[in-house]
Amino acid sequence: MFNSGDIDGFIEGMVTSIGLDAAKSISLSDLHTTLLEDSENSRASFSDVSLDEEATFAVQFQYMYKACANIVNIYSELYDSLLGAI
């Protein structure tokens, strides 16, 4: 960097180089902060669990289970009736 020229050119080159490095570091820091915030927001959106929604699903599954159990009972009674008729 100081192969030719005067001391003023050297100092100017050093200040410019340091300024560019500092600007690049700030830019990278801002980018990493943004990426971190985005990933945290994405994780939070997937991990949020609504207890009301889960309770609703549990009740729906309970009703479906009861309905299936009733169908099995009806088929069982029908089968027993058919066997009894024979």
Secondary structure, 3 states (H helix, E strand, C coil): CCCCCCHHHHHHHHHHHHHHHHHHHHHHHHHHHHHHHHHHHHHHHHHCCCHHHHHHHHHHHHHHHHHHHHHHHHHHHHHHHHHHHC
